[in-house]
Amino acid sequence: MPNPSIKDEEKYEALREKGYSKEKSARIANTPDAGKKGGKARPYEEWTKEHLYNKAKTVGIENRSKMNKAELIYALRNN
């Protein structure tokens, strides 16, 4: 019996068969872009040094004030 609150009944049933809970299955089935690839962030090479510095600050990279752009990129990718 179809549930009117489920937008994609097929996806819901497939998730239930995989062992997902009813709540999680419903949440995913009702999300329009569920399963699609995420954001389209630009590569670090296209960021300004200031933006790289601020990102490094956010994630807690030490000695960032002494780093050039290439070093910031390396640190962010390997943190």
TIZAFI-504082 format. One record per atom (N, C-alpha, C, O): residue in three letters; z, y, x. Coordinates in Angstrom, 1 decimal. Each point is the difference from the previous one (the first is absolute). Last residue first. Example, Ala and Ser with C-alpha at 12.3 -4.5 7.8 and 13.67 -1.06 7.14 Angstrom:
// TIZAFI-504082
<'Ser', <7.1, -2.2, 12.8>>;
<'Ser', <0.0, 1.1, 0.9>>;
<'Ser', <0.8, 1.1, -0.8>>;
<'Ser', <0.1, 1.1, 0.5>>;
<'Ala', <-0.2, -6.8, -0.2>>;
<'Ala', <0.0, 1.2, -0.9>>;
<'Ala', <0.0, 1.2, 0.9>>;
<'Ala', <0.7, 0.0, 1.0>>;
END
This chain:
// TIZAFI-504082
<'Asn', <5.4, 17.8, 46.2>>;
<'Asn', <1.4, 0.1, -0.3>>;
<'Asn', <0.5, -1.1, -1.0>>;
<'Asn', <1.1, 0.0, -0.4>>;
<'Asn', <-5.6, 1.1, 2.4>>;
<'Asn', <0.8, -1.0, 0.6>>;
<'Asn', <1.5, 0.1, -0.3>>;
<'Asn', <0.8, -0.7, 0.7>>;
<'Arg', <-4.2, 3.8, -2.3>>;
<'Arg', <-0.6, -1.3, -0.2>>;
<'Arg', <0.9, -1.1, 0.5>>;
<'Arg', <-0.1, -1.2, -0.5>>;
<'Leu', <1.4, 5.7, 1.3>>;
<'Leu', <0.0, -0.3, -1.4>>;
<'Leu', <-0.6, -1.4, -0.4>>;
<'Leu', <0.6, -0.6, -0.8>>;
<'Ala', <-0.7, 2.2, 5.3>>;
<'Ala', <1.4, -0.3, -0.4>>;
<'Ala', <0.0, -0.3, -1.5>>;
<'Ala', <0.8, -0.9, -0.4>>;
<'Tyr', <-5.0, 2.1, 2.2>>;
<'Tyr', <0.5, -1.3, 0.6>>;
<'Tyr', <1.4, -0.3, -0.5>>;
<'Tyr', <0.3, -1.1, -0.5>>;
<'Ile', <-2.0, 5.3, -0.6>>;
<'Ile', <-0.7, -1.0, -0.7>>;
<'Ile', <0.5, -1.4, 0.4>>;
<'Ile', <0.2, -0.9, -0.8>>;
<'Leu', <1.4, 4.5, 3.2>>;
<'Leu', <0.6, 0.0, -1.3>>;
<'Leu', <-0.7, -1.1, -0.9>>;
<'Leu', <0.7, -0.8, -0.7>>;
<'Glu', <-2.4, 1.7, 5.0>>;
<'Glu', <1.3, -0.7, 0.1>>;
<'Glu', <0.7, -0.1, -1.4>>;
<'Glu', <0.6, -1.0, -0.3>>;
<'Ala', <-4.7, 3.4, 0.6>>;
<'Ala', <-0.2, -1.4, 0.3>>;
<'Ala', <1.3, -0.8, 0.0>>;
<'Ala', <0.0, -1.1, -0.5>>;
<'Lys', <0.3, 5.9, 0.2>>;
<'Lys', <-0.6, -0.6, -1.2>>;
<'Lys', <-0.2, -1.5, 0.1>>;
<'Lys', <0.4, -0.8, -0.8>>;
<'Asn', <3.3, 2.7, 4.0>>;
<'Asn', <-1.3, 0.6, -0.4>>;
<'Asn', <-0.5, -0.8, -1.2>>;
<'Asn', <0.7, -1.0, -0.5>>;
<'Met', <4.7, 1.6, 2.1>>;
<'Met', <-1.2, -0.8, -0.1>>;
<'Met', <-1.3, 0.8, -0.4>>;
<'Met', <0.1, 1.0, -0.7>>;
<'Lys', <4.7, 0.3, 1.1>>;
<'Lys', <-0.6, -0.1, 1.3>>;
<'Lys', <-1.4, -0.7, -0.1>>;
<'Lys', <-0.7, -0.1, 1.0>>;
<'Ser', <3.7, 0.5, -4.8>>;
<'Ser', <-0.4, 1.4, 0.4>>;
<'Ser', <-0.7, 0.0, 1.4>>;
<'Ser', <-0.7, 1.0, 0.3>>;
<'Arg', <2.5, -5.1, -2.2>>;
<'Arg', <-1.2, 0.4, -0.6>>;
<'Arg', <-0.5, 1.4, 0.4>>;
<'Arg', <-1.2, 0.3, 0.1>>;
<'Asn', <5.3, -3.4, 0.8>>;
<'Asn', <-0.8, 0.7, 1.0>>;
<'Asn', <-1.4, 0.5, -0.4>>;
<'Asn', <-0.9, 0.2, 0.8>>;
<'Glu', <3.0, -3.9, -4.0>>;
<'Glu', <0.7, 0.8, 1.0>>;
<'Glu', <-1.0, 0.6, 1.0>>;
<'Glu', <-1.1, -0.6, 0.3>>;
<'Ile', <0.6, -1.1, -5.6>>;
<'Ile', <-0.5, -0.2, 1.3>>;
<'Ile', <0.6, 1.0, 1.0>>;
<'Ile', <0.0, 1.2, -0.2>>;
<'Gly', <0.5, -2.0, -4.9>>;
<'Gly', <1.0, 0.0, 1.0>>;
<'Gly', <-0.4, -0.4, 1.4>>;
<'Gly', <0.7, -0.6, 0.8>>;
<'Val', <-3.1, 1.5, -5.3>>;
<'Val', <0.4, -1.4, 0.3>>;
<'Val', <0.9, -0.2, 1.2>>;
<'Val', <0.4, -1.1, 0.3>>;
<'Thr', <-1.7, 5.5, -1.7>>;
<'Thr', <0.4, -0.7, -1.2>>;
<'Thr', <0.4, -1.4, 0.3>>;
<'Thr', <1.0, -0.5, -0.6>>;
<'Lys', <-2.9, 3.1, 4.0>>;
<'Lys', <1.3, 0.5, -0.3>>;
<'Lys', <0.6, -0.8, -1.2>>;
<'Lys', <1.2, -0.4, 0.0>>;
<'Ala', <-5.7, -0.3, 1.1>>;
<'Ala', <0.9, -0.6, 1.0>>;
<'Ala', <1.4, 0.4, -0.2>>;
<'Ala', <0.9, -0.9, 0.2>>;
<'Lys', <-4.0, 3.0, -2.9>>;
<'Lys', <0.1, -1.4, -0.4>>;
<'Lys', <0.9, -0.8, 1.0>>;
<'Lys', <0.8, -0.8, -0.4>>;
<'Asn', <-1.8, 5.3, 1.4>>;
<'Asn', <0.9, -0.1, -1.2>>;
<'Asn', <0.1, -1.4, -0.4>>;
<'Asn', <1.1, -0.4, -0.5>>;
<'Tyr', <-4.1, 1.2, 4.0>>;
<'Tyr', <1.4, 0.3, 0.5>>;
<'Tyr', <1.0, -0.2, -1.2>>;
<'Tyr', <1.0, -0.6, 0.1>>;
<'Leu', <-5.6, 0.3, -1.0>>;
<'Leu', <0.5, -1.2, 0.7>>;
<'Leu', <1.4, 0.2, 0.4>>;
<'Leu', <0.8, -0.9, -0.1>>;
<'His', <-2.9, 4.6, -1.8>>;
<'His', <0.2, -1.0, -1.0>>;
<'His', <0.6, -1.3, 0.7>>;
<'His', <0.9, -0.7, -0.6>>;
<'Glu', <-2.2, 4.1, 3.5>>;
<'Glu', <1.2, 0.5, -0.8>>;
<'Glu', <0.3, -1.1, -1.1>>;
<'Glu', <1.2, -0.3, -0.1>>;
<'Lys', <-5.1, -0.1, 2.7>>;
<'Lys', <1.2, -0.4, 0.8>>;
<'Lys', <1.2, 0.3, -0.8>>;
<'Lys', <1.0, -0.7, 0.1>>;
<'Thr', <-5.2, -0.3, -3.1>>;
<'Thr', <0.4, 1.0, 1.1>>;
<'Thr', <1.2, -0.5, 0.7>>;
<'Thr', <0.7, -0.8, -0.5>>;
<'Trp', <-4.2, -2.7, -1.7>>;
<'Trp', <1.1, 0.8, -0.3>>;
<'Trp', <0.2, 1.1, 1.1>>;
<'Trp', <-0.4, -0.2, 1.1>>;
<'Glu', <-2.9, -3.4, -1.0>>;
<'Glu', <-0.4, 1.2, -0.8>>;
<'Glu', <1.2, 0.9, -0.4>>;
<'Glu', <-0.3, 1.1, -0.5>>;
<'Glu', <0.9, -5.3, 2.8>>;
<'Glu', <-0.8, 0.8, 0.9>>;
<'Glu', <-0.5, 1.3, -0.7>>;
<'Glu', <-0.3, 1.0, 0.7>>;
<'Tyr', <2.8, -4.5, -3.0>>;
<'Tyr', <0.8, 1.0, 0.8>>;
<'Tyr', <-0.9, 0.9, 0.8>>;
<'Tyr', <0.4, 1.1, 0.3>>;
<'Pro', <-2.6, -3.1, -4.7>>;
<'Pro', <0.5, -0.5, 1.2>>;
<'Pro', <0.8, 1.0, 0.8>>;
<'Pro', <-0.3, 1.2, -0.1>>;
<'Arg', <0.1, -0.9, -5.2>>;
<'Arg', <-0.9, 0.3, 1.1>>;
<'Arg', <0.6, -0.7, 1.3>>;
<'Arg', <1.2, -0.1, 0.1>>;
<'Ala', <-0.2, -1.8, -5.2>>;
<'Ala', <0.5, 1.0, 1.0>>;
<'Ala', <-1.0, 0.1, 1.2>>;
<'Ala', <-0.7, -1.0, 0.4>>;
<'Lys', <0.8, -1.0, -5.2>>;
<'Lys', <-1.1, 0.2, 0.9>>;
<'Lys', <0.4, 1.0, 1.0>>;
<'Lys', <-0.6, 1.1, 0.2>>;
<'Gly', <3.4, -4.9, -3.7>>;
<'Gly', <-0.5, 1.3, 0.4>>;
<'Gly', <-1.1, 0.1, 1.0>>;
<'Gly', <-0.3, -1.0, 0.7>>;
<'Gly', <1.0, -3.8, -3.0>>;
<'Gly', <0.8, 1.2, -0.1>>;
<'Gly', <-0.7, 1.3, 0.5>>;
<'Gly', <-1.3, 0.1, -0.1>>;
<'Lys', <-0.9, -4.7, -2.3>>;
<'Lys', <0.4, 0.5, 1.3>>;
<'Lys', <0.7, 1.4, -0.1>>;
<'Lys', <-0.4, 0.8, -0.9>>;
<'Lys', <0.6, -4.2, -3.3>>;
<'Lys', <-1.0, 0.7, 0.8>>;
<'Lys', <0.6, 0.6, 1.2>>;
<'Lys', <1.2, 0.2, 0.1>>;
<'Gly', <1.3, -2.5, -3.5>>;
<'Gly', <-0.8, -0.9, 0.9>>;
<'Gly', <-1.1, 0.6, 0.8>>;
<'Gly', <-0.6, -0.6, 0.8>>;
<'Ala', <2.3, 3.1, -5.2>>;
<'Ala', <0.8, -1.1, 0.7>>;
<'Ala', <-0.9, -0.9, 0.8>>;
<'Ala', <-1.0, -0.4, -0.5>>;
<'Asp', <0.3, 4.5, -2.5>>;
<'Asp', <-0.7, -0.2, 1.3>>;
<'Asp', <0.8, -1.1, 0.8>>;
<'Asp', <-0.2, 0.0, 1.3>>;
<'Pro', <1.6, 1.3, -5.8>>;
<'Pro', <-1.5, 0.0, 0.0>>;
<'Pro', <-0.6, -0.4, 1.3>>;
<'Pro', <-1.1, -0.7, 0.0>>;
<'Thr', <5.7, -1.1, -2.2>>;
<'Thr', <-0.3, 1.1, 1.0>>;
<'Thr', <-1.5, -0.1, 0.2>>;
<'Thr', <-0.6, -1.0, 0.3>>;
<'Asn', <3.0, -2.1, -3.0>>;
<'Asn', <-0.1, 1.3, -0.7>>;
<'Asn', <-0.4, 1.1, 0.9>>;
<'Asn', <-0.1, 1.1, -0.4>>;
<'Ala', <0.9, -5.6, 1.9>>;
<'Ala', <-1.1, -0.1, -0.9>>;
<'Ala', <-0.2, 1.3, -0.7>>;
<'Ala', <-1.1, 0.3, -0.5>>;
<'Ile', <4.8, -0.7, 3.4>>;
<'Ile', <-1.2, 0.0, 0.8>>;
<'Ile', <-1.2, 0.0, -1.0>>;
<'Ile', <-1.0, 0.7, 0.3>>;
<'Arg', <5.2, -0.9, -2.3>>;
<'Arg', <-0.1, 1.3, 0.8>>;
<'Arg', <-1.3, 0.0, 0.7>>;
<'Arg', <-0.7, 1.0, 0.0>>;
<'Ala', <1.9, -5.0, -2.2>>;
<'Ala', <-0.4, 1.1, -0.9>>;
<'Ala', <-0.2, 1.3, 0.7>>;
<'Ala', <-1.0, 0.7, -0.3>>;
<'Ser', <2.6, -4.3, 2.8>>;
<'Ser', <-1.4, -0.3, -0.4>>;
<'Ser', <-0.5, 1.1, -1.0>>;
<'Ser', <-1.1, 0.5, 0.2>>;
<'Lys', <5.6, -0.4, 1.2>>;
<'Lys', <-0.8, 0.4, 1.1>>;
<'Lys', <-1.5, -0.2, -0.4>>;
<'Lys', <-0.9, 0.8, 0.3>>;
<'Glu', <4.1, -2.2, -3.5>>;
<'Glu', <0.1, 1.5, 0.3>>;
<'Glu', <-1.0, 0.4, 1.0>>;
<'Glu', <-0.7, 1.0, -0.2>>;
<'Lys', <1.3, -5.6, -0.6>>;
<'Lys', <-0.7, 0.7, -1.1>>;
<'Lys', <-0.1, 1.5, 0.2>>;
<'Lys', <-1.0, 0.6, -0.2>>;
<'Ser', <1.3, -3.6, 4.6>>;
<'Ser', <0.8, 0.2, -1.2>>;
<'Ser', <-0.8, 0.7, -1.1>>;
<'Ser', <-1.0, 0.6, 0.3>>;
<'Tyr', <-1.4, -3.7, 3.4>>;
<'Tyr', <0.6, 1.3, -0.1>>;
<'Tyr', <0.8, 0.1, -1.3>>;
<'Tyr', <-0.3, -0.7, -1.0>>;
<'Gly', <-2.4, -3.1, 2.7>>;
<'Gly', <1.4, 0.0, 0.1>>;
<'Gly', <0.7, 1.3, -0.1>>;
<'Gly', <1.2, 0.1, 0.2>>;
<'Lys', <-6.0, -1.7, -0.7>>;
<'Lys', <0.4, 0.1, 1.4>>;
<'Lys', <1.5, 0.0, 0.2>>;
<'Lys', <0.5, -0.1, 1.1>>;
<'Glu', <-2.3, 0.3, -5.5>>;
<'Glu', <-0.3, -1.3, 0.6>>;
<'Glu', <0.3, -0.1, 1.5>>;
<'Glu', <0.4, -1.1, 0.5>>;
<'Arg', <0.0, 5.3, -2.7>>;
<'Arg', <1.0, -0.9, -0.5>>;
<'Arg', <-0.2, -1.4, 0.5>>;
<'Arg', <1.0, -0.7, 0.4>>;
<'Leu', <-4.3, 3.8, 0.5>>;
<'Leu', <1.2, 0.3, 0.8>>;
<'Leu', <1.1, -0.9, -0.4>>;
<'Leu', <0.8, -0.4, 0.8>>;
<'Ala', <-4.8, 0.1, -3.3>>;
<'Ala', <-0.2, -0.5, 1.4>>;
<'Ala', <1.2, 0.3, 0.9>>;
<'Ala', <0.4, -0.9, 0.8>>;
<'Glu', <-0.4, 2.7, -5.2>>;
<'Glu', <0.1, -1.5, 0.0>>;
<'Glu', <-0.1, -0.6, 1.4>>;
<'Glu', <0.7, -0.9, 0.3>>;
<'Tyr', <-1.4, 5.6, -0.8>>;
<'Tyr', <1.4, -0.4, -0.3>>;
<'Tyr', <0.2, -1.5, 0.1>>;
<'Tyr', <0.9, -0.5, 0.6>>;
<'Lys', <-5.3, 2.2, -0.3>>;
<'Lys', <0.7, 0.2, 1.2>>;
<'Lys', <1.5, -0.4, -0.2>>;
<'Lys', <0.6, -0.6, 0.9>>;
<'Glu', <-3.2, 0.4, -4.7>>;
<'Glu', <-0.5, -1.0, 1.0>>;
<'Glu', <0.8, 0.2, 1.3>>;
<'Glu', <0.5, -1.0, 0.6>>;
<'Glu', <0.2, 4.2, -4.1>>;
<'Glu', <0.6, -1.3, -0.3>>;
<'Glu', <-0.4, -1.1, 1.0>>;
<'Glu', <0.9, -0.8, 0.4>>;
<'Asp', <-0.6, 6.2, -0.4>>;
<'Asp', <-0.9, -1.0, 0.6>>;
<'Asp', <0.6, -1.4, -0.2>>;
<'Asp', <0.7, -0.4, 1.0>>;
<'Lys', <1.6, 4.1, -2.9>>;
<'Lys', <-1.3, 0.5, 0.0>>;
<'Lys', <-1.1, -1.0, 0.5>>;
<'Lys', <-1.1, 0.0, -0.5>>;
<'Ile', <6.0, -0.4, -2.2>>;
<'Ile', <-0.6, -0.4, 1.3>>;
<'Ile', <-1.5, 0.5, -0.1>>;
<'Ile', <-0.7, -0.4, -0.9>>;
<'Ser', <3.7, 0.8, -2.8>>;
<'Ser', <0.4, 1.0, 1.1>>;
<'Ser', <-0.6, -0.4, 1.3>>;
<'Ser', <0.2, 0.8, 1.0>>;
<'Pro', <-0.9, -3.4, -5.0>>;
<'Pro', <-0.7, 1.3, -0.1>>;
<'Pro', <0.5, 1.0, 1.1>>;
<'Pro', <-0.7, 0.9, 0.2>>;
<'Asn', <0.3, -6.4, -0.1>>;
<'Asn', <1.1, 1.0, -0.1>>;
<'Asn', <-0.7, 1.4, 0.0>>;
<'Asn', <-0.7, 0.3, 1.0>>;
<'Pro', <-1.1, -5.5, -2.6>>;
<'Pro', <-0.1, 1.2, 0.8>>;
<'Pro', <1.1, 1.0, -0.2>>;
<'Pro', <0.5, 0.2, -1.1>>;
<'Met', <-0.5, -5.7, 0.5>>;
<'Met', <0.0, 1.2, -0.8>>;
<'Met', <0.0, 1.2, 0.9>>;
<'Met', <0.9, 0.2, 0.8>>;
END
